[in-house]
Amino acid sequence: MNLVVLCDFDGTITTIDTAELVLARFAQGDFRVFDRQFAKGELTLEECLNRQFSLVKASKTEILDELKDRVSFRPSFKGLAEFSKEERIPLMIVSAGLDFVIEYFLKLNNCQNLVEVFAPKTVFSASGIKFTFPRLVDNASANFKHDMVKNFKKQDRKVVYAGDGLADWEAAKEADYPFAIEGSRLAKLCKSHGIACRVITEFQEIIGAIRKIMSHEYC
């Protein structure tokens, strides 16, 4: 089966949201007002994040120093990465977070050569952190995560998608096999809207599901 696995980073691969931690620690102003506007559909994901991180004047070193002893990976992510490589199933991190933070923790967990990363490019300036997001293939897509799922499906790929938040909602709805972290906002959204989403606590559950998908036993 022509599978691809797309996985959010913050709150999905990691047990805490690194972007939220950075904003809570360093944002000079009320960054949560933009979260509320995003939830109401008044801002796109990309607009929300650019406005939030314009409030952050910290350096890369300050940010990594704040995070390095507080962030851990959810159990079995490296197992999923190794399994995907062995089975020649592309595993891609699709994140709206800070690219250098993702790269730092992938290296720390010896996963840097096992996955591809699709995330906005961060630029530091006197007016805060700015993001350049991946260009949309379909301008009708809600955001670049949603766009990636749609694009793979147009290539006749079956998409496994794992996430935890509102930013993952459109992508999860579009995916063939959506997974949500237990207790997460995404899990609650899927439940309330009747989306057949599997709730997980760690990545061994996705490995097991992929084995069943490959053997046509998944339901």
N, C-alpha and C positions, 0 to 999 in steps of 0.2 A: 504493500500500500504506500502511496506517495504522501507521506506524512511530513509535517513541519511543526515544531514546537516553539511557541512564542511565550515568553514569560516576563512579567513585570518584575522590577527590582525592589523598590522600596515597599516594605511591608509584606512582600511576597517571598522573594529570595531572602531578604533580611527580616529579622523578627521585629524590627522597629523601622519607622519611616525616617530615613536619613535626611531627606529634604525638609521634612517637618521639624526635625531637630535643629537644622541649620537656621531655618526661619525663626523658630522660637528663641534661639540664642542670639542671632545677629541682626535680624530685621529691625530697622529703625523706623517703626511705624506699625500700623495695624494691617498685617498681611492677611488676616482672616476675612476681611471685608471682601477680598477678591475671591476667596473660596465660596463665599455666599453668592456672589454674583455668578460664578461658574455653575454652581448648583441650580441657580434659577435660569440658566441658559442665556444670561446677559453677556457672558464672556466665553470665548473658546478656551480650550485647555491651554493652547499656546499663549493666548493673551493673558490669561490668569497667571501663568508662571512668570512671564516676562515682567508683569507688574509687581508680583511678589518679590522677585529676586533683584529688582531695581532698588529695593530697600536694604539690600545686603552689601555692606562695604568691607567685609572681612576679606583677608587674603586666603589663597589656597592652603597655605601652611596652617593658618589659624583654624580653618574649617576642618582639615584632616586631624589636627591635634585634638579638636573637640570631639571628633567621632571615633578615633582609633581604638579606644578602650571600651566603647559602648555598643558597638555593632557586631552582631554575629549572624551567621547564615542559618536558615531553617534546616533542620536535619534532612540529610540525603540529597541536597542539591548537587554536590559533587558526584554522587552516585548517578543521578539523572544525567548529568553532563557526560560522564564516562559511558553510560549505557547508550546514550544518543549517538556518541561518536562511534562506538562499536557497531551499532546498527545502521550507521550512515543516515541518521535522521537529523536534519539541521536543527540546532537549538539556538535560538536567538533571544537575547535580552532586549525587550522593547520598553524603554524607560523614558519618562519625562524628567528624570532626575539629573544630577550633576555628573557629567561624563567622567571627570577625574576621580570622583568618589567611587563610582562603579569600578573603574580600572584598578584603583587602589585595593579594594576589598576582593576583587577577583584574584589579583596577584597574591594577596595575603592568604587566600584559601586554595591556592594552586589550581585555579580554574581558568586562567587567562587564555590558555591555548585550546580550551574545550568549547568555547561559545563565541558567537558573534554578538556585537553590541550595536544596537541602533538607539541612539539617544541624541538630544540636541547638543550642539557644540557650545561650550561656555566661553565667554569672553569677559575678562575683568576690566573694569573702567572706573573712573572717578564717580560715575553716575550709577554704580552698582553692577551686578552681574547681568549680562545679557545672553540670551539664548538664540541660536540659529537652529531651527528645527528641520528635520528631513522634509524634503519637498513632497507634496502630495501627488500621487499618480492620478487620483480622482478628486477633483476639487469639491465634490459633493460629500466627501468623507467628513465625519465629525471631527476627527483629529488624526494624527499620523499613525497611532496604534490601530485604529479602525481601518485606516487606509491600507496598512500592511496585511491585515486579515483579508480584506476584500481582494487585494492584488494577488495573494497566494491562491485564493479560491478561483480566481479567473484563470490561473495556471493549472487548474484541476488538482490542486493540492488539498489534502484534508488537514485542517488546522486545529491543533491542540493549543488552547490559550489558558494561561494561569494568571490570576490577578487578585487584587484585594479592594480596589477603591473605585470611586466614581469615574476617574479617568480611564478605567478599564471597561466600563459598562458597555459602550458601543462595540468595542472589539469582542467582548465576551458574547454578546448577543449574536454577533455575526459568525463566530467560530463554530466549527463542527463539534468540538469536544471542549466545552468550557469548564474550568475549575476555579473555585474561589476559596480563599483562606477562611477557615471556620471563624465565625463571629465578625467577619469583615463587612464593610459597607456593601461590597459587591455581592457577597453571599445573601445579604438581606434584600438587595435589589432584585436579584435573580428569583428569590423565593416569592417576593411580593408581586412580581410580574409573570410568574409561572414559567420561567426559563429553566430548562432541564440542566442544571449546573451541579457538578459534583463538588461537595465541600470536603476540603482536605486540611490536615494539620502539618503534613510534611511530604517530601517529594517521593518517597518510596511508593506512595499511593498512586502517583502519576506513572511511575515505572510499571506498576502492576496493571494499570489501565491501558497503557500503550501495548503491553504484551497481549492483552485481550483484544485490543483493536486490531493488532497485526494477525491474530489468529481468528478474527471475525467472531469473537465471543463477547464483545463489549455490548452492553445494552443499558 
